[in-house]
């Protein structure tokens, strides 16, 4: 019987490994935060811990060394995706703390593990590490944070194997690729700007929805600063044909779905230009993507 220690063992790949080795009759210790998930693995030794904290890692190391005389394999699976930057109570960026620093501490802290398997994005380009901003305080991106941690784990494995001394554990860097497991992480979507409308109007991205009534009233934002036109704060009522009356000054601006902005001409509600339009159709101007100023990732 072998002793297997798995971080992130309550979910995803870690849980799958824990379940497999328990069925084979091995001793399995799983490290995670959710005791309810751990309860679905009867027979496993559960250690509750937040591995993004250095103090918690040190406590886990002491418990494992005191409980198990030998660790045949340490499998490092714990990770958590964050779309927004997060700092731990110890002042360390969350992805760097959990995906890399915890693995560093456990790799060097356990007493003579026989095998260490670091499950991360192995084989990534070196320039993914932001040496001048490891905590990504100036330009955080969730994917970039995980790619940086993956490359840091590459360096961890290479350095660990290069350390002198006999009895050093074998160190395996494993990139599992795309796998069918649950997603551990938190994502937030930026709210889309919407045109201010009267009560009951179904409007999305500056265009009238097909669910709106034929006589919906639309109140566009102030376009004077954006297009150099007059302040069109008042709105007109569309007729039953869906076309604005002659002389309409309503001109809501599109904001998100098509990534375009109209030129401030009379609103046509998706209808072709007609004789009652004061000017020709607006040119479709691409909206600038704020992310365009960031360095392009290596895979693009």
Phi and psi in degrees as GROMACS dihedral restraints (atoms count N, CA, C in turn):
[ dihedral_restraints ]
;  ai    aj    ak    al  type     phi  dphi    fc
    3     4     5     6     1  -106.7    20    10
    4     5     6     7     1   160.7    20    10
    6     7     8     9     1  -109.4    20    10
    7     8     9    10     1   121.2    20    10
    9    10    11    12     1  -117.4    20    10
   10    11    12    13     1   127.1    20    10
   12    13    14    15     1  -111.0    20    10
   13    14    15    16     1   125.8    20    10
   15    16    17    18     1  -127.6    20    10
   16    17    18    19     1   120.9    20    10
   18    19    20    21     1   -85.4    20    10
   19    20    21    22     1   146.4    20    10
   21    22    23    24     1    67.0    20    10
   22    23    24    25     1    31.0    20    10
   24    25    26    27     1   -82.6    20    10
   25    26    27    28     1     3.6    20    10
   27    28    29    30     1   -98.7    20    10
   28    29    30    31     1    -1.5    20    10
   30    31    32    33     1  -156.8    20    10
   31    32    33    34     1   160.9    20    10
   33    34    35    36     1    59.8    20    10
   34    35    36    37     1  -142.0    20    10
   36    37    38    39     1   -58.8    20    10
   37    38    39    40     1   -40.2    20    10
   39    40    41    42     1   -60.4    20    10
   40    41    42    43     1   -43.0    20    10
   42    43    44    45     1   -66.0    20    10
   43    44    45    46     1   -40.3    20    10
   45    46    47    48     1   -60.1    20    10
   46    47    48    49     1   -42.8    20    10
   48    49    50    51     1   -65.2    20    10
   49    50    51    52     1   -44.0    20    10
   51    52    53    54     1   -60.2    20    10
   52    53    54    55     1   -45.0    20    10
   54    55    56    57     1   -62.9    20    10
   55    56    57    58     1   -40.3    20    10
   57    58    59    60     1   -63.4    20    10
   58    59    60    61     1   -46.9    20    10
   60    61    62    63     1   -73.9    20    10
   61    62    63    64     1   -29.1    20    10
   63    64    65    66     1   -65.3    20    10
   64    65    66    67     1   -41.1    20    10
   66    67    68    69     1   -64.9    20    10
   67    68    69    70     1   -28.0    20    10
   69    70    71    72     1   -84.4    20    10
   70    71    72    73     1    -1.9    20    10
   72    73    74    75     1    91.3    20    10
   73    74    75    76     1    14.6    20    10
   75    76    77    78     1   -89.4    20    10
   76    77    78    79     1   161.5    20    10
   78    79    80    81     1   -84.1    20    10
   79    80    81    82     1   125.9    20    10
   81    82    83    84     1  -125.8    20    10
   82    83    84    85     1   129.0    20    10
   84    85    86    87     1  -112.1    20    10
   85    86    87    88     1   128.4    20    10
   87    88    89    90     1  -116.4    20    10
   88    89    90    91     1   141.1    20    10
   90    91    92    93     1  -117.9    20    10
   91    92    93    94     1   125.4    20    10
   93    94    95    96     1  -166.0    20    10
   94    95    96    97     1  -173.2    20    10
   96    97    98    99     1  -107.9    20    10
   97    98    99   100     1   -20.6    20    10
   99   100   101   102     1  -105.0    20    10
  100   101   102   103     1   106.3    20    10
  102   103   104   105     1   -67.3    20    10
  103   104   105   106     1   -30.2    20    10
  105   106   107   108     1   -66.1    20    10
  106   107   108   109     1   -39.8    20    10
  108   109   110   111     1   -67.4    20    10
  109   110   111   112     1   -37.0    20    10
  111   112   113   114     1   -64.1    20    10
  112   113   114   115     1   -28.6    20    10
  114   115   116   117     1   -64.9    20    10
  115   116   117   118     1   -19.3    20    10
  117   118   119   120     1   -79.8    20    10
  118   119   120   121     1     0.3    20    10
  120   121   122   123     1  -120.7    20    10
  121   122   123   124     1    72.2    20    10
  123   124   125   126     1   -61.5    20    10
  124   125   126   127     1   136.6    20    10
  126   127   128   129     1   100.3    20    10
  127   128   129   130     1   -14.7    20    10
  129   130   131   132     1   -83.7    20    10
  130   131   132   133     1   145.4    20    10
  132   133   134   135     1   -86.5    20    10
  133   134   135   136     1   111.7    20    10
  135   136   137   138     1   -97.6    20    10
  136   137   138   139     1   132.1    20    10
  138   139   140   141     1  -119.7    20    10
  139   140   141   142     1   112.0    20    10
  141   142   143   144     1   -80.2    20    10
  142   143   144   145     1   126.5    20    10
  144   145   146   147     1  -164.5    20    10
  145   146   147   148     1   149.6    20    10
  147   148   149   150     1   -99.8    20    10
  148   149   150   151     1   100.1    20    10
  150   151   152   153     1   -74.1    20    10
  151   152   153   154     1    -0.4    20    10
  153   154   155   156     1   -80.3    20    10
  154   155   156   157     1    -4.6    20    10
  156   157   158   159     1  -107.1    20    10
  157   158   159   160     1   132.4    20    10
  159   160   161   162     1   -61.5    20    10
  160   161   162   163     1   -44.3    20    10
  162   163   164   165     1   -60.5    20    10
  163   164   165   166     1   -37.8    20    10
  165   166   167   168     1   -67.5    20    10
  166   167   168   169     1   -38.6    20    10
  168   169   170   171     1   -62.5    20    10
  169   170   171   172     1   -42.1    20    10
  171   172   173   174     1   -63.9    20    10
  172   173   174   175     1   -38.8    20    10
  174   175   176   177     1   -65.2    20    10
  175   176   177   178     1   -41.6    20    10
  177   178   179   180     1   -63.4    20    10
  178   179   180   181     1   -42.6    20    10
  180   181   182   183     1   -60.0    20    10
  181   182   183   184     1   -45.2    20    10
  183   184   185   186     1   -62.3    20    10
  184   185   186   187     1   -41.4    20    10
  186   187   188   189     1   -66.8    20    10
  187   188   189   190     1   -42.0    20    10
  189   190   191   192     1   -66.8    20    10
  190   191   192   193     1   -44.8    20    10
  192   193   194   195     1   -63.0    20    10
  193   194   195   196     1   -33.0    20    10
  195   196   197   198     1   -79.8    20    10
  196   197   198   199     1   -27.8    20    10
  198   199   200   201     1   -89.2    20    10
  199   200   201   202     1   -37.6    20    10
  201   202   203   204     1  -117.3    20    10
  202   203   204   205     1   128.2    20    10
  204   205   206   207     1   -72.5    20    10
  205   206   207   208     1   -29.0    20    10
  207   208   209   210     1  -140.3    20    10
  208   209   210   211     1   138.5    20    10
  210   211   212   213     1  -114.2    20    10
  211   212   213   214     1   111.1    20    10
  213   214   215   216     1   -75.1    20    10
  214   215   216   217     1   -32.0    20    10
  216   217   218   219     1  -152.5    20    10
  217   218   219   220     1   134.1    20    10
  219   220   221   222     1  -111.6    20    10
  220   221   222   223     1   118.1    20    10
  222   223   224   225     1  -111.8    20    10
  223   224   225   226     1   118.9    20    10
  225   226   227   228     1  -101.2    20    10
  226   227   228   229     1   102.5    20    10
  228   229   230   231     1  -117.5    20    10
  229   230   231   232     1   -15.5    20    10
  231   232   233   234     1   -63.4    20    10
  232   233   234   235     1   128.0    20    10
  234   235   236   237     1  -159.0    20    10
  235   236   237   238     1   161.4    20    10
  237   238   239   240     1  -154.1    20    10
  238   239   240   241     1   124.0    20    10
  240   241   242   243     1   -88.3    20    10
  241   242   243   244     1   133.4    20    10
  243   244   245   246     1  -127.7    20    10
  244   245   246   247     1   124.4    20    10
  246   247   248   249     1   -79.8    20    10
  247   248   249   250     1   -18.8    20    10
  249   250   251   252     1  -119.9    20    10
  250   251   252   253     1   149.5    20    10
  252   253   254   255     1   -65.9    20    10
  253   254   255   256     1   140.1    20    10
  255   256   257   258     1  -138.4    20    10
  256   257   258   259     1   134.9    20    10
  258   259   260   261     1  -109.7    20    10
  259   260   261   262     1   137.0    20    10
  261   262   263   264     1   -72.8    20    10
  262   263   264   265     1   172.6    20    10
  264   265   266   267     1   -63.7    20    10
  265   266   267   268     1   -17.4    20    10
  267   268   269   270     1   -93.9    20    10
  268   269   270   271     1     5.1    20    10
  270   271   272   273     1    81.4    20    10
  271   272   273   274     1    22.8    20    10
  273   274   275   276     1  -112.5    20    10
  274   275   276   277     1   139.7    20    10
  276   277   278   279     1   -58.0    20    10
  277   278   279   280     1   133.4    20    10
  279   280   281   282     1   -59.6    20    10
  280   281   282   283     1   -45.2    20    10
  282   283   284   285     1   -66.5    20    10
  283   284   285   286     1   -42.6    20    10
  285   286   287   288     1   -62.0    20    10
  286   287   288   289     1   -40.3    20    10
  288   289   290   291     1   -65.9    20    10
  289   290   291   292     1   -46.8    20    10
  291   292   293   294     1   -81.8    20    10
  292   293   294   295     1   -47.9    20    10
  294   295   296   297     1   -77.0    20    10
  295   296   297   298     1   -22.6    20    10
  297   298   299   300     1  -122.8    20    10
  298   299   300   301     1   -57.9    20    10
  300   301   302   303     1   -60.3    20    10
  301   302   303   304     1   -40.6    20    10
  303   304   305   306     1   -60.3    20    10
  304   305   306   307     1   -40.8    20    10
  306   307   308   309     1   -68.3    20    10
  307   308   309   310     1   -34.5    20    10
  309   310   311   312     1   -63.6    20    10
  310   311   312   313     1   -48.6    20    10
  312   313   314   315     1   -63.7    20    10
  313   314   315   316     1   -44.2    20    10
  315   316   317   318     1   -68.9    20    10
  316   317   318   319     1   -37.9    20    10
  318   319   320   321     1   -60.7    20    10
  319   320   321   322     1   -43.3    20    10
  321   322   323   324     1   -91.1    20    10
  322   323   324   325     1   -14.5    20    10
  324   325   326   327     1   -89.2    20    10
  325   326   327   328     1   -31.2    20    10
  327   328   329   330     1   -72.0    20    10
  328   329   330   331     1   149.6    20    10
  330   331   332   333     1   -82.3    20    10
  331   332   333   334     1   104.9    20    10
  333   334   335   336     1    49.2    20    10
  334   335   336   337     1    58.8    20    10
  336   337   338   339     1   -67.2    20    10
  337   338   339   340     1   146.7    20    10
  339   340   341   342     1   -81.1    20    10
  340   341   342   343     1   -30.4    20    10
  342   343   344   345     1  -147.7    20    10
  343   344   345   346     1   136.9    20    10
  345   346   347   348     1  -122.5    20    10
  346   347   348   349     1   125.2    20    10
  348   349   350   351     1  -114.7    20    10
  349   350   351   352     1   112.3    20    10
  351   352   353   354     1   -99.5    20    10
  352   353   354   355     1   105.0    20    10
  354   355   356   357     1   -88.4    20    10
  355   356   357   358     1   104.4    20    10
  357   358   359   360     1  -156.3    20    10
  358   359   360   361     1  -170.9    20    10
  360   361   362   363     1   -86.8    20    10
  361   362   363   364     1    80.3    20    10
  363   364   365   366     1   -73.2    20    10
  364   365   366   367     1   151.9    20    10
  366   367   368   369     1    81.7    20    10
  367   368   369   370     1    26.3    20    10
  369   370   371   372     1   -89.7    20    10
  370   371   372   373     1   157.3    20    10
  372   373   374   375     1   -61.0    20    10
  373   374   375   376     1   150.3    20    10
  375   376   377   378     1   -66.2    20    10
  376   377   378   379     1   -31.8    20    10
  378   379   380   381     1   -74.7    20    10
  379   380   381   382     1     7.6    20    10
  381   382   383   384     1   -79.5    20    10
  382   383   384   385     1   -10.5    20    10
  384   385   386   387     1   -89.8    20    10
  385   386   387   388     1   126.1    20    10
  387   388   389   390     1   -89.1    20    10
  388   389   390   391     1    84.0    20    10
  390   391   392   393     1   -62.5    20    10
  391   392   393   394     1   -29.6    20    10
  393   394   395   396     1   -87.5    20    10
  394   395   396   397     1    -2.7    20    10
  396   397   398   399     1  -157.9    20    10
  397   398   399   400     1    64.4    20    10
  399   400   401   402     1   -60.7    20    10
  400   401   402   403     1   -30.7    20    10
  402   403   404   405     1   -86.8    20    10
  403   404   405   406     1     1.9    20    10
  405   406   407   408     1    50.6    20    10
  406   407   408   409     1    44.8    20    10
  408   409   410   411     1   -75.1    20    10
  409   410   411   412     1   -21.2    20    10
  411   412   413   414     1  -103.6    20    10
  412   413   414   415     1   -27.4    20    10
  414   415   416   417     1  -148.8    20    10
  415   416   417   418     1    74.4    20    10
  417   418   419   420     1   -82.1    20    10
  418   419   420   421     1   138.9    20    10
  420   421   422   423     1  -146.1    20    10
  421   422   423   424     1   133.7    20    10
  423   424   425   426     1   -59.1    20    10
  424   425   426   427     1   -43.3    20    10
  426   427   428   429     1   -67.8    20    10
  427   428   429   430     1   -43.6    20    10
  429   430   431   432     1   -61.3    20    10
  430   431   432   433     1   -36.9    20    10
  432   433   434   435     1   -64.1    20    10
  433   434   435   436     1   -40.7    20    10
  435   436   437   438     1   -74.3    20    10
  436   437   438   439     1   -35.2    20    10
  438   439   440   441     1   -65.2    20    10
  439   440   441   442     1   -39.2    20    10
  441   442   443   444     1   -62.5    20    10
  442   443   444   445     1   -44.3    20    10
  444   445   446   447     1   -63.6    20    10
  445   446   447   448     1   -37.3    20    10
  447   448   449   450     1   -62.9    20    10
  448   449   450   451     1   -43.2    20    10
  450   451   452   453     1   -68.3    20    10
  451   452   453   454     1   -37.0    20    10
  453   454   455   456     1   -61.6    20    10
  454   455   456   457     1   -35.5    20    10
  456   457   458   459     1   -69.3    20    10
  457   458   459   460     1   -31.8    20    10
  459   460   461   462     1   -57.9    20    10
  460   461   462   463     1   -48.5    20    10
  462   463   464   465     1   -64.6    20    10
  463   464   465   466     1   -35.3    20    10
  465   466   467   468     1   -61.0    20    10
  466   467   468   469     1   -46.8    20    10
  468   469   470   471     1   -63.6    20    10
  469   470   471   472     1   -43.3    20    10
  471   472   473   474     1   -64.5    20    10
  472   473   474   475     1   -43.8    20    10
  474   475   476   477     1   -67.0    20    10
  475   476   477   478     1   -38.5    20    10
  477   478   479   480     1   -62.0    20    10
  478   479   480   481     1   -44.2    20    10
  480   481   482   483     1   -68.2    20    10
  481   482   483   484     1   -25.0    20    10
  483   484   485   486     1   -84.8    20    10
  484   485   486   487     1    -7.7    20    10
  486   487   488   489     1   -67.0    20    10
  487   488   489   490     1   137.1    20    10
  489   490   491   492     1   -73.0    20    10
  490   491   492   493     1   163.3    20    10
  492   493   494   495     1   115.5    20    10
  493   494   495   496     1   145.1    20    10
  495   496   497   498     1   -86.6    20    10
  496   497   498   499     1   159.2    20    10
  498   499   500   501     1    83.2    20    10
  499   500   501   502     1     1.9    20    10
  501   502   503   504     1   -66.9    20    10
  502   503   504   505     1   139.3    20    10
  504   505   506   507     1   -65.7    20    10
  505   506   507   508     1   151.9    20    10
  507   508   509   510     1   -70.5    20    10
  508   509   510   511     1   140.3    20    10
  510   511   512   513     1  -120.2    20    10
  511   512   513   514     1   120.7    20    10
  513   514   515   516     1  -114.8    20    10
  514   515   516   517     1   125.4    20    10
  516   517   518   519     1   -97.9    20    10
  517   518   519   520     1   121.4    20    10
  519   520   521   522     1  -125.1    20    10
  520   521   522   523     1   123.8    20    10
  522   523   524   525     1  -106.5    20    10
  523   524   525   526     1   106.5    20    10
  525   526   527   528     1   -75.0    20    10
  526   527   528   529     1   -10.7    20    10
  528   529   530   531     1    70.8    20    10
  529   530   531   532     1  -153.1    20    10
  531   532   533   534     1   -79.7    20    10
  532   533   534   535     1   123.6    20    10
  534   535   536   537     1  -129.1    20    10
  535   536   537   538     1   154.9    20    10
  537   538   539   540     1   -93.6    20    10
  538   539   540   541     1    82.3    20    10
  540   541   542   543     1  -133.6    20    10
  541   542   543   544     1   174.8    20    10
  543   544   545   546     1   -69.1    20    10
  544   545   546   547     1   160.7    20    10
  546   547   548   549     1  -104.5    20    10
  547   548   549   550     1   119.3    20    10
  549   550   551   552     1   -99.3    20    10
  550   551   552   553     1   112.3    20    10
  552   553   554   555     1   167.3    20    10
  553   554   555   556     1   178.3    20    10
  555   556   557   558     1  -133.5    20    10
  556   557   558   559     1   131.1    20    10
  558   559   560   561     1  -124.8    20    10
  559   560   561   562     1   144.3    20    10
  561   562   563   564     1  -127.3    20    10
  562   563   564   565     1   140.9    20    10
  564   565   566   567     1  -107.7    20    10
  565   566   567   568     1   133.3    20    10
  567   568   569   570     1   -67.0    20    10
  568   569   570   571     1   135.5    20    10
  570   571   572   573     1   -62.8    20    10
  571   572   573   574     1   141.7    20    10
  573   574   575   576     1   -83.3    20    10
  574   575   576   577     1   137.4    20    10
  576   577   578   579     1   -68.0    20    10
  577   578   579   580     1   140.3    20    10
  579   580   581   582     1  -127.2    20    10
  580   581   582   583     1   154.6    20    10
  582   583   584   585     1   -78.8    20    10
  583   584   585   586     1   134.2    20    10
  585   586   587   588     1   -65.0    20    10
  586   587   588   589     1   133.0    20    10
  588   589   590   591     1  -132.4    20    10
  589   590   591   592     1   162.5    20    10
  591   592   593   594     1   -74.4    20    10
  592   593   594   595     1   163.2    20    10
  594   595   596   597     1   -59.7    20    10
  595   596   597   598     1   134.3    20    10
  597   598   599   600     1    87.5    20    10
  598   599   600   601     1    -0.7    20    10
  600   601   602   603     1   -88.2    20    10
  601   602   603   604     1   132.6    20    10
  603   604   605   606     1   -95.7    20    10
  604   605   606   607     1    98.2    20    10
  606   607   608   609     1  -128.1    20    10
  607   608   609   610     1   136.0    20    10
  609   610   611   612     1  -139.3    20    10
  610   611   612   613     1   122.7    20    10
  612   613   614   615     1    58.9    20    10
  613   614   615   616     1    37.8    20    10
  615   616   617   618     1    78.8    20    10
  616   617   618   619     1     9.2    20    10
  618   619   620   621     1  -126.8    20    10
  619   620   621   622     1   147.8    20    10
  621   622   623   624     1   -76.0    20    10
  622   623   624   625     1   129.9    20    10
  624   625   626   627     1   -71.9    20    10
  625   626   627   628     1   155.3    20    10
  627   628   629   630     1   -66.4    20    10
  628   629   630   631     1   -14.2    20    10
  630   631   632   633     1   -85.1    20    10
  631   632   633   634     1    -9.4    20    10
  633   634   635   636     1   -77.7    20    10
  634   635   636   637     1   157.2    20    10
  636   637   638   639     1   -76.3    20    10
  637   638   639   640     1   159.4    20    10
  639   640   641   642     1   -61.7    20    10
  640   641   642   643     1   -18.9    20    10
  642   643   644   645     1  -117.2    20    10
  643   644   645   646     1    34.6    20    10
  645   646   647   648     1   -64.8    20    10
  646   647   648   649     1   145.7    20    10
  648   649   650   651     1  -103.6    20    10
  649   650   651   652     1   131.4    20    10
  651   652   653   654     1  -117.9    20    10
  652   653   654   655     1   132.8    20    10
  654   655   656   657     1  -119.8    20    10
  655   656   657   658     1   103.0    20    10
  657   658   659   660     1   -78.5    20    10
  658   659   660   661     1   164.5    20    10
  660   661   662   663     1   -73.3    20    10
  661   662   663   664     1   170.3    20    10
  663   664   665   666     1   -68.7    20    10
  664   665   666   667     1   118.1    20    10
  666   667   668   669     1   -99.1    20    10
  667   668   669   670     1    -1.6    20    10
  669   670   671   672     1   -61.3    20    10
  670   671   672   673     1   -41.8    20    10
  672   673   674   675     1   -74.2    20    10
  673   674   675   676     1   -27.9    20    10
  675   676   677   678     1   -83.2    20    10
  676   677   678   679     1   -41.7    20    10
  678   679   680   681     1  -116.2    20    10
  679   680   681   682     1    -1.1    20    10
  681   682   683   684     1    81.6    20    10
  682   683   684   685     1     7.4    20    10
  684   685   686   687     1   -88.7    20    10
  685   686   687   688     1  -167.0    20    10
  687   688   689   690     1   -82.9    20    10
  688   689   690   691     1   165.5    20    10
  690   691   692   693     1   -75.5    20    10
  691   692   693   694     1   105.8    20    10
  693   694   695   696     1   -98.4    20    10
  694   695   696   697     1    76.7    20    10
  696   697   698   699     1   -87.3    20    10
  697   698   699   700     1   -16.4    20    10
  699   700   701   702     1   -98.6    20    10
  700   701   702   703     1   157.0    20    10
  702   703   704   705     1  -124.5    20    10
  703   704   705   706     1   156.8    20    10
  705   706   707   708     1  -108.8    20    10
  706   707   708   709     1   165.0    20    10
  708   709   710   711     1   -97.1    20    10
  709   710   711   712     1   129.7    20    10
  711   712   713   714     1   -72.0    20    10
  712   713   714   715     1   148.1    20    10
  714   715   716   717     1   -79.8    20    10
  715   716   717   718     1   177.9    20    10
  717   718   719   720     1   -66.1    20    10
  718   719   720   721     1   -16.3    20    10
  720   721   722   723     1   -83.3    20    10
  721   722   723   724     1    -6.9    20    10
  723   724   725   726     1    85.5    20    10
  724   725   726   727     1     2.7    20    10
  726   727   728   729     1  -102.6    20    10
  727   728   729   730     1   146.3    20    10
  729   730   731   732     1   -73.6    20    10
  730   731   732   733     1   150.1    20    10
  732   733   734   735     1   -62.7    20    10
  733   734   735   736     1   158.1    20    10
  735   736   737   738     1   -58.5    20    10
  736   737   738   739     1   134.6    20    10
  738   739   740   741     1    87.8    20    10
  739   740   741   742     1     9.6    20    10
  741   742   743   744     1   -63.1    20    10
  742   743   744   745     1   140.6    20    10
  744   745   746   747     1  -113.3    20    10
  745   746   747   748     1     5.1    20    10
  747   748   749   750     1   -71.7    20    10
  748   749   750   751     1   132.0    20    10
  750   751   752   753     1  -150.6    20    10
  751   752   753   754     1    75.3    20    10
  753   754   755   756     1   -65.4    20    10
  754   755   756   757     1   150.1    20    10
  756   757   758   759     1  -103.9    20    10
  757   758   759   760     1   140.5    20    10
  759   760   761   762     1   -76.7    20    10
  760   761   762   763     1   153.9    20    10
  762   763   764   765     1  -133.7    20    10
  763   764   765   766     1   -29.2    20    10
  765   766   767   768     1  -138.7    20    10
  766   767   768   769     1   -56.8    20    10
  768   769   770   771     1   -59.0    20    10
  769   770   771   772     1   -47.2    20    10
  771   772   773   774     1   -94.1    20    10
  772   773   774   775     1    -3.6    20    10
  774   775   776   777     1    54.3    20    10
  775   776   777   778     1    41.3    20    10
  777   778   779   780     1  -132.9    20    10
  778   779   780   781     1   160.2    20    10
  780   781   782   783     1  -126.8    20    10
  781   782   783   784     1   131.1    20    10
  783   784   785   786     1   -79.4    20    10
  784   785   786   787     1   169.5    20    10
  786   787   788   789     1   -90.6    20    10
  787   788   789   790     1    12.4    20    10
  789   790   791   792     1    88.8    20    10
  790   791   792   793     1    21.5    20    10
  792   793   794   795     1   -91.1    20    10
  793   794   795   796     1   169.3    20    10
  795   796   797   798     1   -54.6    20    10
  796   797   798   799     1   136.3    20    10
  798   799   800   801     1   -68.9    20    10
  799   800   801   802     1   130.0    20    10
  801   802   803   804     1  -113.3    20    10
  802   803   804   805     1     0.7    20    10
  804   805   806   807     1    52.0    20    10
  805   806   807   808     1    40.6    20    10
  807   808   809   810     1    82.9    20    10
  808   809   810   811     1     1.7    20    10
  810   811   812   813     1   -87.4    20    10
  811   812   813   814     1   154.2    20    10
  813   814   815   816     1   -67.2    20    10
  814   815   816   817     1   159.2    20    10
  816   817   818   819     1   -62.8    20    10
  817   818   819   820     1   144.4    20    10
  819   820   821   822     1  -135.1    20    10
  820   821   822   823     1  -175.8    20    10
  822   823   824   825     1   -67.9    20    10
  823   824   825   826     1   -21.6    20    10
  825   826   827   828     1   -85.9    20    10
  826   827   828   829     1    -1.1    20    10
  828   829   830   831     1   -79.1    20    10
  829   830   831   832     1   131.1    20    10
  831   832   833   834     1   -70.9    20    10
  832   833   834   835     1   -30.9    20    10
  834   835   836   837     1  -139.6    20    10
  835   836   837   838     1   167.4    20    10
  837   838   839   840     1   -68.2    20    10
  838   839   840   841     1   167.2    20    10
  840   841   842   843     1   -56.8    20    10
  841   842   843   844     1   150.6    20    10
  843   844   845   846     1   -73.5    20    10
  844   845   846   847     1   145.1    20    10
  846   847   848   849     1   -69.5    20    10
  847   848   849   850     1   145.3    20    10
  849   850   851   852     1   -91.0    20    10
  850   851   852   853     1   109.0    20    10
  852   853   854   855     1  -103.1    20    10
  853   854   855   856     1   119.7    20    10
  855   856   857   858     1   -60.0    20    10
  856   857   858   859     1   135.9    20    10
  858   859   860   861     1   -78.3    20    10
  859   860   861   862     1   134.7    20    10
  861   862   863   864     1   -70.4    20    10
  862   863   864   865     1   132.9    20    10
  864   865   866   867     1   -83.5    20    10
  865   866   867   868     1   121.6    20    10
  867   868   869   870     1   -56.6    20    10
  868   869   870   871     1   -27.3    20    10
  870   871   872   873     1   -75.9    20    10
  871   872   873   874     1    -6.4    20    10
  873   874   875   876     1   -66.9    20    10
  874   875   876   877     1   -23.6    20    10
  876   877   878   879     1   -78.4    20    10
  877   878   879   880     1   -12.7    20    10
  879   880   881   882     1   -81.4    20    10
  880   881   882   883     1   154.0    20    10
  882   883   884   885     1   -60.5    20    10
  883   884   885   886     1   139.9    20    10
  885   886   887   888     1   -72.3    20    10
  886   887   888   889     1   134.5    20    10
  888   889   890   891     1   -61.4    20    10
  889   890   891   892     1   158.2    20    10
  891   892   893   894     1   -63.9    20    10
  892   893   894   895     1   -25.0    20    10
  894   895   896   897     1   -86.1    20    10
  895   896   897   898     1    -4.3    20    10
